Amino acid sequence: MTRPISSTMVTAILARAESEAATRERGAASALIDFLKERLRTHPAGSAAIDDAIRSRSVESAGHLAEILDEQVRVDHDLGREIHARWLRVQAPASDRSGITNSVVGNVSGSVVQVRDVSGGISIHGRN
């Protein structure tokens, strides 16, 4: 059985592709968007959904696109495997010259903390 395509995945792909476009890079997210556009080219609702998701960047449009992709994946399991394989490439860290591989995508309000392999307690206190 093929894993479902989540709206979270679609949102992250769109955000990464937007970031790649802003830096004039052609990366895995842009390639995945191009792949999805080609696959949905003959599917009128799918083609409109991907254009809407790219344009509006809303949770609702990403969810709608995820639903359409899920429908397609139920019929074509190879498509699901290909989307997930490409998704893994999107998630792979892209090191820049500084060696930093952390990234945050989406809207962030407030502080962001990224950690890995934490043992013991963590306390985060707000400003007084």
C-alpha positions in Angstrom: 0.0 0.0 0.0 1.3 3.5 -0.9 1.6 6.1 1.8 -0.8 9.0 1.5 0.2 12.4 0.3 -0.3 14.9 3.2 -1.1 18.6 2.9 1.9 19.1 5.2 4.1 17.4 2.6 2.6 19.6 -0.2 3.0 22.8 1.8 6.7 21.9 2.6 7.4 21.2 -1.1 5.8 24.5 -2.2 7.7 26.4 0.4 11.0 24.8 -0.5 10.4 25.4 -4.2 9.6 29.1 -3.5 12.9 29.3 -1.5 14.8 27.8 -4.4 13.2 30.3 -6.8 14.2 33.2 -4.5 17.8 32.1 -4.6 17.6 31.2 -8.3 18.5 27.6 -7.6 16.9 24.6 -9.4 16.7 22.0 -6.7 14.8 18.9 -5.8 11.6 20.8 -4.8 11.4 22.6 -8.1 12.0 19.4 -9.9 9.2 17.7 -8.0 6.8 20.6 -8.7 7.7 20.3 -12.5 7.1 16.5 -12.2 3.7 17.0 -10.6 2.7 19.6 -13.2 3.6 17.2 -16.0 1.7 14.3 -14.4 -1.4 16.5 -13.7 -1.3 18.2 -17.1 -4.2 16.1 -18.5 -6.1 16.2 -15.2 -8.1 19.5 -15.3 -8.8 19.7 -11.6 -5.3 18.6 -10.7 -3.7 21.1 -13.0 -5.8 23.9 -11.5 -5.1 22.6 -8.0 -1.4 22.8 -8.4 -1.5 26.2 -10.0 -3.8 27.4 -7.1 -1.5 25.9 -4.5 1.6 27.6 -6.0 -0.2 30.9 -6.3 -2.1 31.1 -3.0 0.2 29.0 -0.7 -2.7 28.4 1.6 -3.3 25.4 3.8 -6.6 24.8 2.0 -5.1 24.8 -1.5 -2.3 22.5 -0.3 -4.9 20.1 1.2 -7.0 20.1 -2.0 -3.9 19.3 -4.1 -2.9 16.5 -1.6 -6.4 15.0 -2.0 -6.1 15.0 -5.8 -2.6 13.4 -5.6 -3.9 10.8 -3.2 -6.7 9.9 -5.7 -4.1 9.6 -8.4 -1.8 7.5 -6.2 -4.6 5.0 -5.4 -4.9 4.3 -9.1 -1.2 4.5 -10.0 1.0 3.1 -7.2 4.2 3.8 -9.2 3.3 7.5 -9.0 3.1 7.3 -5.3 6.5 5.6 -5.0 8.0 8.2 -7.4 6.5 11.2 -5.4 7.8 9.8 -2.1 11.3 9.1 -3.6 11.4 12.7 -4.9 10.1 13.9 -1.5 13.1 12.2 0.2 15.4 14.2 -2.1 13.5 17.4 -1.2 14.0 16.6 2.5 17.7 15.9 2.1 19.8 18.7 3.7 21.3 21.1 1.2 24.6 22.3 2.7 25.8 25.7 1.7 29.3 27.0 1.9 29.0 27.6 5.7 28.2 23.9 6.3 24.8 24.8 7.9 22.1 22.3 7.0 19.2 23.5 9.2 16.2 25.1 7.6 12.8 26.3 8.6 10.0 26.6 6.0 6.6 28.2 6.4 5.4 31.0 8.5 7.1 31.4 11.9 5.9 33.7 14.6 8.4 34.0 17.5 11.5 32.0 18.2 12.5 28.8 16.5 14.6 26.1 18.2 16.1 23.2 16.3 17.7 20.4 18.2 19.0 16.9 17.6 19.8 14.0 19.9 18.8 15.7 23.2 19.3 13.8 26.4 18.1 15.2 29.7 15.7 18.0 30.3 15.2 21.2 28.3 13.6 24.4 29.7 12.7 27.3 27.6 11.6 30.5 29.3 9.9 33.4 27.7 11.0 37.0 28.1 9.9 38.8 31.3 
